[in-house]
Amino acid sequence: MIYDKITISGKICTGKTTLLKNLENKLHWPVFMTGKLFREYVTKNKFDLDEVDEQNENLTKKIDYQVRDMINLPGNLIIDGWMSGIMAHGQPNILKVLLICRDEIRYQRFAEREKIGVIEAKKRVEERQSNWLDKLEKIYNRNDFMDPKNYDLIIDTSDISSEVVLKKVLSHVIIHTH
């Protein structure tokens, strides 16, 4: 299969951004990061990331529909976002990747990234994730966002390096130049 786009989905701290950057460096494809777009919105509007109503329905749909529209454009693209794989459903030219990871490792990664303790990291990750998934379920009337059946490639990042994750994805992508 020749893929011209890749979506990367997964829970907090599964390695989505790391994979996106590694793919961007290797493939030299344009990238779109839904999380970055959201964080820019939070900063611009002077919100606190941990307290903001992260999944305001209008903002969520705006970003998700922007992703949906982008994946229908010609050309290469790598998209990192919780909903990107769902938005690409039924598109055979898009490799839909789901990253998974054991919770204790995700909490440790978050703690290191945010420079906080693991107990606080667990609390923040679980709160943010629970709020996010509950609101997405209400907005889209579904709860299968992280269900492996929606993805072409599932990679457990718990005990492997980012280089191994990259190789696994690249092994599914036939690179062709125009």
Secondary structure, 3 states (H helix, E strand, C coil): CCCCEEEEEECCCCCHHHHHHHHHHHHCCCEEEHHHHHHHHHHHCCCCCCCCCCCCHHHHHHHHHHHHHHHCCCCCEEEECCCHHHHCCCCCCEEEEEEECCHHHHHHHHHHHHCCCHHHHHHHHHHHHHHHHHHHHHHHCCCCCCCHHHCCEEEECCCCCHHHHHHHHHCCCCCCCC
